[in-house]
């Protein structure tokens, strides 16, 4: 058995462990609330009237991410043509992609307020 198989098995075991702990803990919390006679309705997430639909949020963030990556590649090529190292191109790509996602976060936050 090679190390590749061991790594893949370890990854799947870790994912299974995380999901198992999440669902078993959630179940125990709900059972404890029911035993105490409290309302377990806090776990049911109703649709909020002011919340933006998930497809709008995903579309906005994905489009801004693609724009940020494209802008980073463009700036990286400009920096390479100016004589800078190629590592600068990779860095600008990640910086502009992260900046685009940060802008998307604030835009979604603003959409939720409206």
C-alpha positions as CSV (number, residue, x, y, z in Angstrom):
1,X,0.0,0.0,0.0
2,X,1.6,3.2,-1.2
3,X,1.6,6.5,0.5
4,X,-0.8,7.9,-2.0
5,X,-3.6,5.5,-0.9
6,X,-2.9,6.3,2.7
7,X,-3.2,10.0,2.1
8,X,-6.5,9.6,0.2
9,X,-7.9,7.4,2.9
10,X,-6.8,9.9,5.5
11,X,-8.5,12.8,3.7
12,X,-11.8,10.8,3.3
13,X,-11.6,9.8,7.0
14,X,-11.1,13.4,8.0
15,X,-14.1,14.6,6.0
16,X,-16.3,11.8,7.4
17,X,-15.2,12.6,10.9
18,X,-16.1,16.3,10.5
19,X,-19.5,15.6,9.2
20,X,-20.2,12.9,11.8
21,X,-19.2,15.3,14.6
22,X,-21.4,18.1,13.1
23,X,-24.5,16.0,12.8
24,X,-24.2,14.0,16.0
25,X,-23.6,17.2,18.0
26,X,-26.5,18.9,16.3
27,X,-28.8,16.0,17.1
28,X,-27.7,15.9,20.8
29,X,-28.3,19.7,21.2
30,X,-31.8,19.3,19.7
31,X,-32.6,16.3,21.9
32,X,-31.4,18.3,25.0
33,X,-33.7,21.2,24.2
34,X,-36.7,18.9,23.7
35,X,-36.0,17.1,27.0
36,X,-36.0,20.5,28.8
37,X,-39.2,21.4,27.1
38,X,-37.8,24.4,25.3
39,X,-38.6,25.4,21.7
40,X,-36.3,23.8,19.2
41,X,-37.5,26.3,16.5
42,X,-34.3,28.3,16.8
43,X,-32.7,25.6,14.5
44,X,-35.2,26.1,11.7
45,X,-34.1,28.9,9.5
46,X,-37.0,30.6,7.9
47,X,-36.7,32.6,4.8
48,X,-35.9,36.2,5.6
49,X,-37.7,38.9,3.7
50,X,-34.7,41.2,3.6
51,X,-32.1,38.6,2.7
52,X,-30.8,38.6,-0.9
53,X,-31.3,35.3,-2.8
54,X,-28.3,33.0,-2.8
55,X,-28.0,32.9,-6.6
56,X,-27.5,36.7,-6.6
57,X,-24.8,36.5,-4.0
58,X,-23.0,33.6,-5.8
59,X,-23.2,35.3,-9.2
60,X,-21.9,38.6,-7.8
61,X,-19.0,37.0,-6.0
62,X,-18.1,34.7,-8.9
63,X,-18.2,37.5,-11.4
64,X,-16.1,39.7,-9.2
65,X,-13.6,36.9,-8.7
66,X,-13.2,36.4,-12.4
67,X,-12.8,40.1,-13.0
68,X,-10.2,40.3,-10.2
69,X,-8.2,37.3,-11.7
70,X,-8.3,38.9,-15.2
71,X,-7.2,42.2,-13.8
72,X,-4.4,40.6,-11.9
73,X,-3.2,38.7,-14.9
74,X,-3.3,42.0,-16.9
75,X,-1.4,43.9,-14.3
76,X,1.1,41.0,-13.9
77,X,1.8,41.1,-17.6
78,X,2.3,44.8,-17.5
79,X,4.8,44.4,-14.6
80,X,6.7,41.6,-16.4
81,X,7.0,43.9,-19.5
82,X,8.4,46.6,-17.2
83,X,11.1,44.2,-16.1
84,X,9.8,42.8,-12.8
85,X,10.0,39.2,-11.7
86,X,7.3,36.6,-12.7
87,X,6.5,36.1,-9.0
88,X,5.1,39.6,-9.0
89,X,2.6,38.5,-11.7
90,X,1.3,35.7,-9.5
91,X,1.2,38.0,-6.5
92,X,-0.9,40.6,-8.3
93,X,-3.3,37.9,-9.5
94,X,-4.0,36.8,-5.9
95,X,-4.1,40.3,-4.5
96,X,-6.6,41.5,-7.1
97,X,-8.7,38.3,-6.7
98,X,-8.8,38.8,-3.0
99,X,-9.6,42.5,-3.3
100,X,-12.5,41.6,-5.7
101,X,-13.9,39.1,-3.2
102,X,-13.6,41.7,-0.4
103,X,-15.5,44.2,-2.6
104,X,-18.1,41.5,-3.2
105,X,-18.5,40.9,0.6
106,X,-19.2,44.6,1.2
107,X,-21.7,44.7,-1.8
108,X,-23.6,41.7,-0.4
109,X,-23.6,43.3,3.0
110,X,-25.1,46.4,1.5
111,X,-27.7,44.3,-0.5
112,X,-28.8,42.6,2.8
113,X,-29.3,46.0,4.4
114,X,-31.6,47.2,1.6
